[in-house]
């Protein structure tokens, strides 16, 4: 392996002309122009990734808020379903009761109709 030069890290300036400043001179002393260019690209990529993370964090916050609102709405809907289920149960019970009553009344009506015919026959025979 090639021996690497140890250099103290000093934040480089954002000079667009690429010239070394006095502050950064020790840092850039052992680094060639190609490496400096690569470092700048990496720093730009890091900045880009940080921006992306911030946008994703904002999006995640919005999604979380939406999910909380949807959960609240779901809870209300579940309560409505529970109430409607109770009401449906009551309606079914009432329907069954009315059906039984109707069947009894029909039986009574049939019986009375039969008795009525017998009475008519007796009356006609008088």
Secondary structure, DSSP 8 states (H G I E B T S, - for coil): ---------------TT----TTTHHHHHT--HHHHHHHHHHHHHHHHHHHHHHHHHHHHHHHHHHHHHHHHHHHHHHHHHHHHHHHHHHHHHHHHHHHHHHHHHHHHHHHHHHHHHHHHHHHHH-
